[in-house]
Amino acid sequence: MKKSSWRLLLVLALIGVLVFMLAGCGGGGEKKQTETKQEAPPQKIVVKFSHVVAQATPKGQAAELFKKLVEEKSGGRVEVQVFPSSQLYGDKEELEALQANNVQFIAPSATKLVGFNPSFQIFDLPFLFPDKEAVYKFFSDPNGGGKMLSSLEKADMIGLAYWPNGFKQLTNGKRPLLKPEDVKGLKFRTQTGGILASQFTALGAGSQAMPFAEVYTALQQGTVDGQENTFNNIDTQKYEEVQKYLSVTNHGRIDYVVLTNKKFWEGLPEDLRKIMSDAMKEATEYAVKLADELDQKSMEKLKSSGKMQFAELTAEQLAAFQKAEEPVWKEYEDKIGKDLIQAALNAAK
Ligand code: LMR
């Protein structure tokens, strides 16, 4: 074959390869794009729910139910990631993280909101609530718990619900606490300063505010002698391993305010916001039911473990504690708000 014919053949072959490549790549590419479009999953919203307690608590379980309901009812459009036991944020960080919308749901105990509204210390006012029914009534009173929830909007947060835990009991590693004088000289861990610190000062005791995640070690190492918490928190944190004495005082409450970021909440498509509101209602009912059940269960478990010496205080002994705490009422009634305290007292009637 002549040189020129070879060249012609080569040129033709190259054109052929080019045409094939263009057809192949172009066509295939288009096809691929359409396929990708078809296969792309619907846009998913991922939200985070962070809390500091164990999963086997009323708060932990209610958060899990909220996740399940939202994911089911949204048909997978929303994924709720729950982070228990301060895994994502501890007490100090979770409020800041919520305001920055780095987490969308948290449920701190009411007293941890004191920086936003001092009224949230009402659940700590010693011996204010005689029973859980009064607490639940106060939660749903528009002039009580309702008013306090609305006050959070100015801090870019929305209070969605109250979830209960229970009444606080005193534990320590030094001695049985049967009368106010027994408490003198001991040092207790508190959730925050403010009223909780004053409550121990009134008994001649010291206190140190500390995040929940640090309490077990502090008790173990003797940084503090004791702490106050619900039966369920004492049980699920295994404080019986590091505390010998428990006094059944029911002197204050641990209840949670479920919070979301205002911009996030208001920016949700309406149908998803409704799904989340409905799920929150169901989770709240569940939290109430569980709080009652687990409080009792943990109390029995701690008692029967034999690791802690239980002191069930008589009405007279409790009255002595109540009397010793009177200065705290005087100090805090204006800070909390007399009208709110009155609403709580009415709820107890
Ligand atoms: C505590 O810090 O003791 C509690 O507020 C922890 C909790 O969330 O129950």
Residues whose N, C-alpha, C, O or C-beta is under 5 A from the ligand:
A	BS01	LMR	V52 V53 A107 S109 Q191 F212
